[in-house]
Each structure stands twice: as structure tokens, then as C-alpha cells.
């Protein structure tokens, strides 16, 4: 019988929350290498496309298969059907891994893995940014929590404030309490944490003021409409922001205004690292899936050549002979950068394998 190991969310959390900055950077390197392998290293041809099953009762299931020459597996994520009162349970899921010949090796609860992996995907371009003092996060769930943890792990001393835009104060209060408890002895930061009530009568005025000085904006919600007008980030600014969105994985899910993405492309100080054109781009990790399945890009009128994958930029940064490196570095560090994160399926495999290695080492230490 195969020696199948099962790791639940608490065990995975215990390993991930205690990673040092150096170890977290190691995971970021794993994600970067995976992006590069998919975009320019030939791995894309071996990765089956994700698929979605949508039931009439409102249950949505996302299947993300992945393969390498030594491992095969899939992640199953379920968005439950609404309860009779209209509320919904949180997303749950499972990652199933086999070795290269199909023998089952491990089963992992996916919530903590996905929270960490997805947030670390966003940390790749965030780590390139020059200014990160003022941060705004839309949401207050697992993704908002892991975004905060990794922001503080990787750039903590530089961050001055983090504001959460959310309709439920209790959820944000709990999140901030969790961060304040966890940061003791883990992260060096003097950042202050704030709540912005999205249901307040003066919300739009306060949000517009807040976004004028935001250096980084992270969208982590399953919204069906844009979270704010493009003008809130495109007008009256002294320096350009970084914006990311991770929530949408269906055409009807939509966090970013189309106008925001068109502004990113047309920005006068933009740069296309692939073509060398003096115009901006929309960044993503999986161009094909983004253009076909994500509300931000579906029906946006944005062409494929204006969407650049992180893996392409990572590969370019390593090419010391390229004449594009200097302009690319300036654009991704100081330009108006919008990143639509999809979640390359192969990162589920590479990050899961990295977590498994840490879990095995931890178990050996206790023997």
C-alpha cells in the first residue's frame, strides 16, 4: 500500500507562519522559477487547462490539474451553494499529489496552501516596487490575511499603514488582532492598521481620498462589479501605484474597472518589456486563461499583445545582454502597474512540494 501522507490546514499553517524572511524569499524564488518555466521554459504545453463546473444551485467547482516530470496532481476548490438565508460558507478544497508514475503520495487541505501560494504570486511583482508605504487591501478573509503576513515578512520596515476596505468591521477587527498577535517576534514593522467601512454613507469620498496616496492596492474579493472607479487611482497623484486583483476566476467576477486596465496600457510613462513599445501593459501569470475567463479582461477590448506574463519579465531580468532591462526595471518598480493574478496551476504543485519538504523536515526533527 502506498505511504500516503495527509496534512491538514493547522499543520500547514504552523509551518508557513514560522518561516523566516529568508525562507519566505526562498518560496518566492520557487514561484518565480515556476512562472518562468511556464512562460518561456516549455512547461505550459504539459499543463492541462483549468476547468470550472457551475451548478444551477450556485455551487461552483474549480479543477486545476498540474504535472511535472516527477509529480502529478490536481487541486479541487469548491465554492458552496448559498445557504437558505443567502449566506455562503467559505471556499474549501483539497490538493492530491502522486509521484511521476501515478502512485499517490500526499493529500493536503488546500486553504492555507492556496492562501499562501496566491498571496506569494502577488508578492513577486510587489517585491519589485520602489514605494510601498501606504497599502490598501479590499477584503478581510484568508487572502487579505496572507497578503498582510507576506507584505510584513518581505517589506515590513517600509510599510507605514495598511487599510482594509470591507463591509464587516468585526471581520477586520479579528484580522488585525490576528496580525498583531502573530507579528510578535516574527516581523519588524511599525505599520498601523485601519478599517474602512464600505457600507458607510461617506465611503466613496473616504476611499477616493485614501487611494490618491496608496502605493499598493490589493483586491482579494469575489466581487461581481468593479470595486472602485478607475479615476480614483488615475487622477491627482504624485507617484504611480501598483494594483493587483486575485479574486475573479469566472467571467462574471470582476474587481477592476476596465478603464483602469486601459489606463495602465496607455500610460505615457509605460513600457512593454516584451515588444519594447513605449506603452504600458497589464501583467498576469497566465495570459490565455486571463483573457478567456476573468471578468477584468473578458470583453475589455484589451489585446493579447498588451498582456505580459510575469514569467516573461523574470526571464528578461536574467538576460544581462538585453537592452530592455533598464526600462523594464523602471516601469515595474515605479510605473502604473496593474496585475491580474490567475494562479498558474503548476505553482500549486511546486509550492505544495516545498511545503511537504518542510513538513517532512519538521517531523524528522521531532523523532
BALOBA-1460 file (C-alpha; in Angstrom, 3 decimals):
// residues 367
<rec num="1" residu="x" x="0.000" y="0.000" z="0.000"/>
<rec num="2" residu="x" x="1.271" y="3.468" z="-0.856"/>
<rec num="3" residu="x" x="2.607" y="5.603" z="2.006"/>
<rec num="4" residu="x" x="0.112" y="8.453" z="1.578"/>
<rec num="5" residu="x" x="0.567" y="11.410" z="3.912"/>
<rec num="6" residu="x" x="-2.263" y="13.768" z="4.861"/>
<rec num="7" residu="x" x="-1.640" y="17.281" z="6.139"/>
<rec num="8" residu="x" x="-4.490" y="19.449" z="7.371"/>
<rec num="9" residu="x" x="-4.679" y="23.222" z="7.454"/>
<rec num="10" residu="x" x="-3.372" y="23.657" z="11.045"/>
<rec num="11" residu="x" x="-0.214" y="21.653" z="10.285"/>
<rec num="12" residu="x" x="0.414" y="23.635" z="7.108"/>
<rec num="13" residu="x" x="-0.264" y="26.951" z="8.845"/>
<rec num="14" residu="x" x="2.180" y="26.097" z="11.625"/>
<rec num="15" residu="x" x="4.980" y="25.648" z="9.100"/>
<rec num="16" residu="x" x="4.192" y="28.660" z="6.917"/>
<rec num="17" residu="x" x="3.611" y="31.227" z="9.654"/>
<rec num="18" residu="x" x="7.008" y="30.482" z="11.185"/>
<rec num="19" residu="x" x="9.061" y="30.895" z="8.028"/>
<rec num="20" residu="x" x="11.887" y="33.400" z="8.301"/>
<rec num="21" residu="x" x="12.222" y="36.187" z="5.744"/>
<rec num="22" residu="x" x="14.992" y="34.196" z="4.066"/>
<rec num="23" residu="x" x="12.760" y="31.106" z="3.858"/>
<rec num="24" residu="x" x="9.846" y="33.183" z="2.529"/>
<rec num="25" residu="x" x="12.124" y="34.612" z="-0.140"/>
<rec num="26" residu="x" x="13.015" y="31.019" z="-0.979"/>
<rec num="27" residu="x" x="9.328" y="30.310" z="-1.633"/>
<rec num="28" residu="x" x="9.104" y="33.473" z="-3.719"/>
<rec num="29" residu="x" x="12.017" y="32.145" z="-5.751"/>
<rec num="30" residu="x" x="10.114" y="28.875" z="-6.255"/>
<rec num="31" residu="x" x="7.105" y="30.797" z="-7.565"/>
<rec num="32" residu="x" x="9.284" y="32.944" z="-9.847"/>
<rec num="33" residu="x" x="11.004" y="29.858" z="-11.264"/>
<rec num="34" residu="x" x="7.612" y="28.249" z="-11.886"/>
<rec num="35" residu="x" x="6.348" y="31.341" z="-13.711"/>
<rec num="36" residu="x" x="9.459" y="31.335" z="-15.873"/>
<rec num="37" residu="x" x="9.210" y="27.611" z="-16.608"/>
<rec num="38" residu="x" x="5.616" y="28.031" z="-17.784"/>
<rec num="39" residu="x" x="6.071" y="31.229" z="-19.786"/>
<rec num="40" residu="x" x="9.366" y="30.555" z="-21.554"/>
<rec num="41" residu="x" x="10.664" y="27.184" z="-20.365"/>
<rec num="42" residu="x" x="8.271" y="24.881" z="-22.206"/>
<rec num="43" residu="x" x="6.209" y="23.667" z="-19.232"/>
<rec num="44" residu="x" x="2.994" y="25.268" z="-20.456"/>
<rec num="45" residu="x" x="2.463" y="22.527" z="-23.058"/>
<rec num="46" residu="x" x="2.322" y="19.902" z="-20.289"/>
<rec num="47" residu="x" x="-0.230" y="21.713" z="-18.110"/>
<rec num="48" residu="x" x="-3.916" y="20.883" z="-18.683"/>
<rec num="49" residu="x" x="-6.235" y="23.882" z="-18.703"/>
<rec num="50" residu="x" x="-8.210" y="24.533" z="-15.505"/>
<rec num="51" residu="x" x="-11.927" y="23.829" z="-15.759"/>
<rec num="52" residu="x" x="-14.993" y="25.007" z="-13.885"/>
<rec num="53" residu="x" x="-18.256" y="23.235" z="-13.104"/>
<rec num="54" residu="x" x="-21.157" y="25.584" z="-12.311"/>
<rec num="55" residu="x" x="-24.322" y="24.018" z="-10.923"/>
<rec num="56" residu="x" x="-27.754" y="25.617" z="-11.082"/>
<rec num="57" residu="x" x="-27.911" y="25.698" z="-7.261"/>
<rec num="58" residu="x" x="-24.936" y="28.104" z="-7.147"/>
<rec num="59" residu="x" x="-22.211" y="25.590" z="-6.358"/>
<rec num="60" residu="x" x="-19.064" y="26.319" z="-8.376"/>
<rec num="61" residu="x" x="-16.120" y="23.917" z="-8.516"/>
<rec num="62" residu="x" x="-12.689" y="24.761" z="-9.928"/>
<rec num="63" residu="x" x="-10.391" y="21.928" z="-11.050"/>
<rec num="64" residu="x" x="-6.694" y="22.775" z="-11.503"/>
<rec num="65" residu="x" x="-4.581" y="19.824" z="-12.730"/>
<rec num="66" residu="x" x="-0.787" y="20.048" z="-12.972"/>
<rec num="67" residu="x" x="2.148" y="17.872" z="-13.984"/>
<rec num="68" residu="x" x="5.929" y="17.748" z="-13.841"/>
<rec num="69" residu="x" x="8.383" y="15.007" z="-14.789"/>
<rec num="70" residu="x" x="8.355" y="13.796" z="-11.170"/>
<rec num="71" residu="x" x="4.904" y="14.711" z="-9.816"/>
<rec num="72" residu="x" x="1.295" y="14.825" z="-10.980"/>
<rec num="73" residu="x" x="-1.762" y="16.131" z="-9.201"/>
<rec num="74" residu="x" x="-4.795" y="18.335" z="-9.052"/>
<rec num="75" residu="x" x="-6.423" y="20.895" z="-6.797"/>
<rec num="76" residu="x" x="-10.179" y="20.917" z="-6.288"/>
<rec num="77" residu="x" x="-11.744" y="24.118" z="-4.933"/>
<rec num="78" residu="x" x="-15.441" y="24.292" z="-4.090"/>
<rec num="79" residu="x" x="-17.472" y="27.476" z="-3.738"/>
<rec num="80" residu="x" x="-20.549" y="26.127" z="-1.904"/>
<rec num="81" residu="x" x="-24.102" y="26.814" z="-2.956"/>
<rec num="82" residu="x" x="-25.785" y="29.576" z="-0.922"/>
<rec num="83" residu="x" x="-27.487" y="28.626" z="2.321"/>
<rec num="84" residu="x" x="-31.268" y="29.096" z="2.555"/>
<rec num="85" residu="x" x="-30.701" y="32.534" z="4.127"/>
<rec num="86" residu="x" x="-28.487" y="33.598" z="1.211"/>
<rec num="87" residu="x" x="-25.180" y="33.366" z="3.078"/>
<rec num="88" residu="x" x="-22.292" y="31.237" z="1.842"/>
<rec num="89" residu="x" x="-19.741" y="29.034" z="3.527"/>
<rec num="90" residu="x" x="-16.056" y="29.686" z="2.875"/>
<rec num="91" residu="x" x="-14.285" y="28.041" z="-0.031"/>
<rec num="92" residu="x" x="-12.749" y="24.664" z="0.767"/>
<rec num="93" residu="x" x="-10.598" y="22.311" z="-1.217"/>
<rec num="94" residu="x" x="-8.043" y="19.552" z="-1.488"/>
<rec num="95" residu="x" x="-4.711" y="19.053" z="-3.244"/>
<rec num="96" residu="x" x="-3.989" y="15.491" z="-4.346"/>
<rec num="97" residu="x" x="-0.435" y="14.552" z="-5.340"/>
<rec num="98" residu="x" x="1.103" y="11.476" z="-6.951"/>
<rec num="99" residu="x" x="4.647" y="10.666" z="-7.976"/>
<rec num="100" residu="x" x="5.787" y="10.528" z="-11.592"/>
<rec num="101" residu="x" x="4.269" y="7.101" z="-12.175"/>
<rec num="102" residu="x" x="0.905" y="7.880" z="-10.581"/>
<rec num="103" residu="x" x="1.359" y="6.412" z="-7.089"/>
<rec num="104" residu="x" x="-0.453" y="8.634" z="-4.529"/>
<rec num="105" residu="x" x="2.000" y="10.425" z="-2.242"/>
<rec num="106" residu="x" x="0.139" y="13.138" z="-0.331"/>
<rec num="107" residu="x" x="-3.178" y="14.843" z="0.300"/>
<rec num="108" residu="x" x="-3.211" y="18.410" z="1.607"/>
<rec num="109" residu="x" x="-6.069" y="20.612" z="2.719"/>
<rec num="110" residu="x" x="-5.803" y="23.462" z="0.270"/>
<rec num="111" residu="x" x="-6.984" y="26.577" z="2.117"/>
<rec num="112" residu="x" x="-3.651" y="27.527" z="3.713"/>
<rec num="113" residu="x" x="-1.653" y="26.370" z="0.680"/>
<rec num="114" residu="x" x="-3.832" y="28.426" z="-1.665"/>
<rec num="115" residu="x" x="-3.816" y="31.430" z="0.649"/>
<rec num="116" residu="x" x="-0.031" y="31.347" z="0.798"/>
<rec num="117" residu="x" x="0.583" y="30.486" z="-2.843"/>
<rec num="118" residu="x" x="-1.830" y="33.078" z="-4.223"/>
<rec num="119" residu="x" x="-0.513" y="35.810" z="-1.956"/>
<rec num="120" residu="x" x="3.069" y="34.892" z="-2.823"/>
<rec num="121" residu="x" x="2.179" y="35.131" z="-6.535"/>
<rec num="122" residu="x" x="1.275" y="38.768" z="-5.900"/>
<rec num="123" residu="x" x="4.413" y="39.347" z="-3.833"/>
<rec num="124" residu="x" x="6.555" y="38.695" z="-6.931"/>
<rec num="125" residu="x" x="5.663" y="41.999" z="-8.670"/>
<rec num="126" residu="x" x="5.042" y="43.738" z="-5.324"/>
<rec num="127" residu="x" x="8.660" y="42.998" z="-4.386"/>
<rec num="128" residu="x" x="9.776" y="44.919" z="-7.465"/>
<rec num="129" residu="x" x="8.118" y="48.144" z="-6.290"/>
<rec num="130" residu="x" x="10.142" y="51.115" z="-5.043"/>
<rec num="131" residu="x" x="7.442" y="52.651" z="-2.829"/>
<rec num="132" residu="x" x="5.258" y="50.548" z="-0.502"/>
<rec num="133" residu="x" x="4.487" y="52.907" z="2.372"/>
<rec num="134" residu="x" x="0.689" y="53.074" z="2.093"/>
<rec num="135" residu="x" x="-1.231" y="49.878" z="1.391"/>
<rec num="136" residu="x" x="-4.948" y="49.319" z="0.788"/>
<rec num="137" residu="x" x="-6.492" y="45.837" z="0.833"/>
<rec num="138" residu="x" x="-10.045" y="45.153" z="-0.333"/>
<rec num="139" residu="x" x="-11.355" y="42.206" z="1.654"/>
<rec num="140" residu="x" x="-10.888" y="40.688" z="5.073"/>
<rec num="141" residu="x" x="-10.688" y="36.932" z="4.563"/>
<rec num="142" residu="x" x="-7.939" y="34.359" z="4.091"/>
<rec num="143" residu="x" x="-6.350" y="36.153" z="1.153"/>
<rec num="144" residu="x" x="-6.306" y="39.531" z="2.907"/>
<rec num="145" residu="x" x="-4.707" y="37.838" z="5.899"/>
<rec num="146" residu="x" x="-1.960" y="36.078" z="3.927"/>
<rec num="147" residu="x" x="-1.324" y="39.196" z="1.849"/>
<rec num="148" residu="x" x="-0.730" y="41.102" z="5.082"/>
<rec num="149" residu="x" x="1.552" y="38.437" z="6.520"/>
<rec num="150" residu="x" x="3.726" y="38.347" z="3.415"/>
<rec num="151" residu="x" x="3.787" y="42.128" z="2.978"/>
<rec num="152" residu="x" x="5.136" y="42.405" z="6.525"/>
<rec num="153" residu="x" x="7.523" y="39.481" z="6.072"/>
<rec num="154" residu="x" x="9.068" y="40.859" z="2.887"/>
<rec num="155" residu="x" x="8.742" y="44.665" z="3.236"/>
<rec num="156" residu="x" x="7.624" y="45.236" z="6.828"/>
<rec num="157" residu="x" x="10.024" y="48.052" z="7.830"/>
<rec num="158" residu="x" x="8.974" y="50.119" z="4.790"/>
<rec num="159" residu="x" x="5.196" y="49.876" z="5.310"/>
<rec num="160" residu="x" x="3.578" y="52.724" z="7.238"/>
<rec num="161" residu="x" x="-0.121" y="51.880" z="7.019"/>
<rec num="162" residu="x" x="-2.457" y="49.116" z="5.859"/>
<rec num="163" residu="x" x="-6.165" y="49.887" z="5.418"/>
<rec num="164" residu="x" x="-8.823" y="47.209" z="4.888"/>
<rec num="165" residu="x" x="-11.918" y="48.153" z="2.868"/>
<rec num="166" residu="x" x="-14.646" y="45.782" z="3.998"/>
<rec num="167" residu="x" x="-18.346" y="45.835" z="4.939"/>
<rec num="168" residu="x" x="-17.885" y="43.880" z="8.193"/>
<rec num="169" residu="x" x="-15.913" y="45.619" z="10.936"/>
<rec num="170" residu="x" x="-15.847" y="42.501" z="13.117"/>
<rec num="171" residu="x" x="-14.019" y="40.543" z="10.405"/>
<rec num="172" residu="x" x="-11.357" y="43.237" z="10.008"/>
<rec num="173" residu="x" x="-11.007" y="43.659" z="13.764"/>
<rec num="174" residu="x" x="-10.351" y="39.914" z="14.056"/>
<rec num="175" residu="x" x="-7.844" y="40.031" z="11.190"/>
<rec num="176" residu="x" x="-5.931" y="42.929" z="12.742"/>
<rec num="177" residu="x" x="-5.915" y="41.178" z="16.136"/>
<rec num="178" residu="x" x="-4.501" y="38.056" z="14.476"/>
<rec num="179" residu="x" x="-1.743" y="40.064" z="12.790"/>
<rec num="180" residu="x" x="-0.841" y="41.926" z="15.980"/>
<rec num="181" residu="x" x="-0.582" y="38.624" z="17.835"/>
<rec num="182" residu="x" x="1.418" y="36.891" z="15.105"/>
<rec num="183" residu="x" x="3.867" y="39.700" z="14.450"/>
<rec num="184" residu="x" x="5.448" y="39.470" z="17.887"/>
<rec num="185" residu="x" x="8.942" y="38.138" z="17.286"/>
<rec num="186" residu="x" x="8.253" y="37.500" z="13.597"/>
<rec num="187" residu="x" x="8.110" y="40.756" z="11.646"/>
<rec num="188" residu="x" x="9.807" y="44.094" z="12.092"/>
<rec num="189" residu="x" x="7.247" y="46.791" z="11.333"/>
<rec num="190" residu="x" x="5.744" y="49.973" z="12.723"/>
<rec num="191" residu="x" x="2.762" y="49.829" z="10.349"/>
<rec num="192" residu="x" x="-0.619" y="50.962" z="11.612"/>
<rec num="193" residu="x" x="-3.816" y="49.099" z="10.660"/>
<rec num="194" residu="x" x="-7.155" y="50.686" z="9.772"/>
<rec num="195" residu="x" x="-10.734" y="49.763" z="8.828"/>
<rec num="196" residu="x" x="-12.722" y="51.464" z="6.057"/>
<rec num="197" residu="x" x="-16.426" y="50.591" z="6.116"/>
<rec num="198" residu="x" x="-17.665" y="50.005" z="2.555"/>
<rec num="199" residu="x" x="-21.296" y="50.473" z="3.686"/>
<rec num="200" residu="x" x="-20.789" y="53.906" z="5.285"/>
<rec num="201" residu="x" x="-22.555" y="56.892" z="3.720"/>
<rec num="202" residu="x" x="-19.244" y="58.719" z="3.144"/>
<rec num="203" residu="x" x="-17.401" y="55.630" z="1.906"/>
<rec num="204" residu="x" x="-16.784" y="56.806" z="-1.669"/>
<rec num="205" residu="x" x="-15.353" y="60.132" z="-0.524"/>
<rec num="206" residu="x" x="-13.054" y="58.473" z="2.021"/>
<rec num="207" residu="x" x="-11.990" y="55.791" z="-0.460"/>
<rec num="208" residu="x" x="-11.157" y="58.337" z="-3.147"/>
<rec num="209" residu="x" x="-9.002" y="60.289" z="-0.682"/>
<rec num="210" residu="x" x="-7.302" y="57.120" z="0.536"/>
<rec num="211" residu="x" x="-6.471" y="55.799" z="-2.931"/>
<rec num="212" residu="x" x="-4.852" y="59.072" z="-4.007"/>
<rec num="213" residu="x" x="-1.916" y="58.305" z="-1.719"/>
<rec num="214" residu="x" x="-1.948" y="54.481" z="-1.938"/>
<rec num="215" residu="x" x="1.297" y="52.934" z="-3.148"/>
<rec num="216" residu="x" x="-0.136" y="49.424" z="-3.421"/>
<rec num="217" residu="x" x="-3.747" y="48.250" z="-3.761"/>
<rec num="218" residu="x" x="-4.622" y="44.584" z="-3.310"/>
<rec num="219" residu="x" x="-8.057" y="43.283" z="-4.325"/>
<rec num="220" residu="x" x="-8.958" y="39.957" z="-2.706"/>
<rec num="221" residu="x" x="-12.732" y="39.667" z="-3.126"/>
<rec num="222" residu="x" x="-15.175" y="37.591" z="-5.221"/>
<rec num="223" residu="x" x="-16.817" y="40.798" z="-6.460"/>
<rec num="224" residu="x" x="-19.208" y="40.821" z="-9.403"/>
<rec num="225" residu="x" x="-18.585" y="44.501" z="-10.154"/>
<rec num="226" residu="x" x="-15.585" y="46.854" z="-10.068"/>
<rec num="227" residu="x" x="-14.579" y="47.781" z="-6.539"/>
<rec num="228" residu="x" x="-13.904" y="51.437" z="-7.400"/>
<rec num="229" residu="x" x="-13.861" y="53.766" z="-10.422"/>
<rec num="230" residu="x" x="-10.610" y="53.945" z="-12.390"/>
<rec num="231" residu="x" x="-10.381" y="57.694" z="-11.720"/>
<rec num="232" residu="x" x="-9.694" y="57.045" z="-8.026"/>
<rec num="233" residu="x" x="-6.236" y="55.749" z="-8.994"/>
<rec num="234" residu="x" x="-5.550" y="57.629" z="-12.205"/>
<rec num="235" residu="x" x="-6.112" y="61.247" z="-11.199"/>
<rec num="236" residu="x" x="-4.454" y="63.646" z="-8.771"/>
<rec num="237" residu="x" x="-1.431" y="61.506" z="-7.919"/>
<rec num="238" residu="x" x="2.196" y="62.374" z="-7.219"/>
<rec num="239" residu="x" x="3.525" y="58.853" z="-7.857"/>
<rec num="240" residu="x" x="2.186" y="55.808" z="-9.639"/>
<rec num="241" residu="x" x="0.570" y="52.856" z="-7.826"/>
<rec num="242" residu="x" x="0.767" y="49.079" z="-8.042"/>
<rec num="243" residu="x" x="-2.623" y="47.336" z="-8.264"/>
<rec num="244" residu="x" x="-3.316" y="43.615" z="-8.081"/>
<rec num="245" residu="x" x="-6.506" y="41.578" z="-8.279"/>
<rec num="246" residu="x" x="-6.770" y="37.901" z="-7.347"/>
<rec num="247" residu="x" x="-10.495" y="37.408" z="-6.747"/>
<rec num="248" residu="x" x="-12.021" y="36.700" z="-10.146"/>
<rec num="249" residu="x" x="-11.795" y="33.294" z="-11.781"/>
<rec num="250" residu="x" x="-15.091" y="33.392" z="-13.679"/>
<rec num="251" residu="x" x="-16.121" y="35.791" z="-16.485"/>
<rec num="252" residu="x" x="-18.840" y="37.310" z="-14.275"/>
<rec num="253" residu="x" x="-16.377" y="38.022" z="-11.423"/>
<rec num="254" residu="x" x="-14.850" y="41.455" z="-11.740"/>
<rec num="255" residu="x" x="-12.772" y="43.532" z="-9.311"/>
<rec num="256" residu="x" x="-11.013" y="46.090" z="-11.527"/>
<rec num="257" residu="x" x="-12.661" y="48.695" z="-13.734"/>
<rec num="258" residu="x" x="-11.843" y="48.157" z="-17.435"/>
<rec num="259" residu="x" x="-10.848" y="51.809" z="-17.533"/>
<rec num="260" residu="x" x="-8.106" y="51.106" z="-15.013"/>
<rec num="261" residu="x" x="-6.549" y="48.456" z="-17.266"/>
<rec num="262" residu="x" x="-6.812" y="50.658" z="-20.350"/>
<rec num="263" residu="x" x="-5.086" y="53.437" z="-18.406"/>
<rec num="264" residu="x" x="-2.293" y="51.031" z="-17.485"/>
<rec num="265" residu="x" x="-1.769" y="50.285" z="-21.175"/>
<rec num="266" residu="x" x="-1.958" y="53.884" z="-22.381"/>
<rec num="267" residu="x" x="0.116" y="55.416" z="-19.575"/>
<rec num="268" residu="x" x="2.667" y="57.793" z="-21.080"/>
<rec num="269" residu="x" x="5.467" y="56.528" z="-18.878"/>
<rec num="270" residu="x" x="4.634" y="52.880" z="-19.557"/>
<rec num="271" residu="x" x="6.776" y="50.244" z="-21.216"/>
<rec num="272" residu="x" x="6.131" y="46.855" z="-22.807"/>
<rec num="273" residu="x" x="9.033" y="44.605" z="-21.729"/>
<rec num="274" residu="x" x="8.320" y="42.082" z="-24.498"/>
<rec num="275" residu="x" x="7.813" y="44.322" z="-27.534"/>
<rec num="276" residu="x" x="9.811" y="47.312" z="-26.327"/>
<rec num="277" residu="x" x="6.914" y="49.652" z="-27.141"/>
<rec num="278" residu="x" x="6.617" y="52.879" z="-25.157"/>
<rec num="279" residu="x" x="3.236" y="51.969" z="-23.705"/>
<rec num="280" residu="x" x="2.178" y="50.128" z="-20.607"/>
<rec num="281" residu="x" x="0.859" y="46.607" z="-20.225"/>
<rec num="282" residu="x" x="-1.403" y="44.559" z="-17.985"/>
<rec num="283" residu="x" x="0.581" y="41.950" z="-16.081"/>
<rec num="284" residu="x" x="-0.692" y="38.441" z="-15.443"/>
<rec num="285" residu="x" x="0.681" y="34.985" z="-14.736"/>
<rec num="286" residu="x" x="-1.414" y="33.106" z="-17.332"/>
<rec num="287" residu="x" x="-2.375" y="35.197" z="-20.366"/>
<rec num="288" residu="x" x="-4.626" y="32.648" z="-22.078"/>
<rec num="289" residu="x" x="-6.741" y="31.840" z="-19.020"/>
<rec num="290" residu="x" x="-6.991" y="35.512" z="-18.052"/>
<rec num="291" residu="x" x="-8.233" y="36.623" z="-21.468"/>
<rec num="292" residu="x" x="-10.825" y="33.850" z="-21.644"/>
<rec num="293" residu="x" x="-12.095" y="33.507" z="-18.087"/>
<rec num="294" residu="x" x="-11.576" y="36.610" z="-15.934"/>
<rec num="295" residu="x" x="-14.044" y="39.470" z="-15.848"/>
<rec num="296" residu="x" x="-11.309" y="42.098" z="-15.803"/>
<rec num="297" residu="x" x="-10.181" y="41.105" z="-19.293"/>
<rec num="298" residu="x" x="-13.169" y="39.350" z="-20.869"/>
<rec num="299" residu="x" x="-14.967" y="41.847" z="-23.138"/>
<rec num="300" residu="x" x="-12.475" y="44.549" z="-22.152"/>
<rec num="301" residu="x" x="-11.184" y="45.052" z="-25.680"/>
<rec num="302" residu="x" x="-7.620" y="44.566" z="-24.458"/>
<rec num="303" residu="x" x="-5.456" y="42.701" z="-26.980"/>
<rec num="304" residu="x" x="-3.222" y="39.759" z="-26.108"/>
<rec num="305" residu="x" x="-0.081" y="41.708" z="-27.042"/>
<rec num="306" residu="x" x="-0.897" y="44.221" z="-24.295"/>
<rec num="307" residu="x" x="-0.897" y="41.479" z="-21.637"/>
<rec num="308" residu="x" x="2.534" y="40.338" z="-20.425"/>
<rec num="309" residu="x" x="3.258" y="37.364" z="-18.172"/>
<rec num="310" residu="x" x="5.442" y="37.651" z="-15.086"/>
<rec num="311" residu="x" x="7.490" y="34.699" z="-16.330"/>
<rec num="312" residu="x" x="8.471" y="36.697" z="-19.406"/>
<rec num="313" residu="x" x="9.697" y="39.580" z="-17.251"/>
<rec num="314" residu="x" x="11.569" y="37.266" z="-14.878"/>
<rec num="315" residu="x" x="13.360" y="35.672" z="-17.828"/>
<rec num="316" residu="x" x="14.206" y="39.090" z="-19.266"/>
<rec num="317" residu="x" x="15.663" y="40.251" z="-15.944"/>
<rec num="318" residu="x" x="18.193" y="37.406" z="-16.137"/>
<rec num="319" residu="x" x="19.330" y="38.271" z="-19.666"/>
<rec num="320" residu="x" x="22.251" y="40.580" z="-18.991"/>
<rec num="321" residu="x" x="22.735" y="41.208" z="-22.718"/>
<rec num="322" residu="x" x="19.216" y="42.607" z="-23.168"/>
<rec num="323" residu="x" x="18.812" y="46.312" z="-23.897"/>
<rec num="324" residu="x" x="15.359" y="46.223" z="-22.288"/>
<rec num="325" residu="x" x="16.438" y="45.580" z="-18.689"/>
<rec num="326" residu="x" x="16.822" y="49.196" z="-17.565"/>
<rec num="327" residu="x" x="13.486" y="50.410" z="-18.978"/>
<rec num="328" residu="x" x="11.731" y="47.292" z="-17.702"/>
<rec num="329" residu="x" x="13.122" y="47.799" z="-14.198"/>
<rec num="330" residu="x" x="11.950" y="51.417" z="-14.105"/>
<rec num="331" residu="x" x="8.472" y="50.522" z="-15.335"/>
<rec num="332" residu="x" x="7.843" y="47.617" z="-12.962"/>
<rec num="333" residu="x" x="9.284" y="49.494" z="-9.957"/>
<rec num="334" residu="x" x="7.774" y="52.960" z="-10.464"/>
<rec num="335" residu="x" x="5.229" y="52.824" z="-13.293"/>
<rec num="336" residu="x" x="1.457" y="52.412" z="-13.233"/>
<rec num="337" residu="x" x="1.324" y="48.626" z="-12.907"/>
<rec num="338" residu="x" x="-1.855" y="46.536" z="-12.865"/>
<rec num="339" residu="x" x="-1.507" y="42.810" z="-12.192"/>
<rec num="340" residu="x" x="-4.314" y="40.320" z="-12.749"/>
<rec num="341" residu="x" x="-3.288" y="37.187" z="-10.868"/>
<rec num="342" residu="x" x="-4.838" y="33.929" z="-12.057"/>
<rec num="343" residu="x" x="-2.749" y="31.351" z="-10.250"/>
<rec num="344" residu="x" x="-0.650" y="29.197" z="-12.551"/>
<rec num="345" residu="x" x="-1.652" y="25.629" z="-11.781"/>
<rec num="346" residu="x" x="1.955" y="24.453" z="-11.638"/>
<rec num="347" residu="x" x="2.604" y="26.731" z="-8.632"/>
<rec num="348" residu="x" x="0.142" y="24.582" z="-6.679"/>
<rec num="349" residu="x" x="2.492" y="21.668" z="-7.325"/>
<rec num="350" residu="x" x="5.817" y="23.418" z="-6.717"/>
<rec num="351" residu="x" x="4.652" y="25.244" z="-3.580"/>
<rec num="352" residu="x" x="2.963" y="22.080" z="-2.236"/>
<rec num="353" residu="x" x="6.176" y="20.139" z="-2.746"/>
<rec num="354" residu="x" x="8.109" y="22.865" z="-0.950"/>
<rec num="355" residu="x" x="5.669" y="22.716" z="1.968"/>
<rec num="356" residu="x" x="5.881" y="18.908" z="2.046"/>
<rec num="357" residu="x" x="9.659" y="19.114" z="2.298"/>
<rec num="358" residu="x" x="9.374" y="21.498" z="5.266"/>
<rec num="359" residu="x" x="6.785" y="19.249" z="6.939"/>
<rec num="360" residu="x" x="8.999" y="16.186" z="6.485"/>
<rec num="361" residu="x" x="11.981" y="18.028" z="7.962"/>
<rec num="362" residu="x" x="9.867" y="19.125" z="10.914"/>
<rec num="363" residu="x" x="8.729" y="15.563" z="11.567"/>
<rec num="364" residu="x" x="12.325" y="14.303" z="11.399"/>
<rec num="365" residu="x" x="13.367" y="16.937" z="13.964"/>
<rec num="366" residu="x" x="10.802" y="15.550" z="16.413"/>
<rec num="367" residu="x" x="11.902" y="11.920" z="16.048"/>
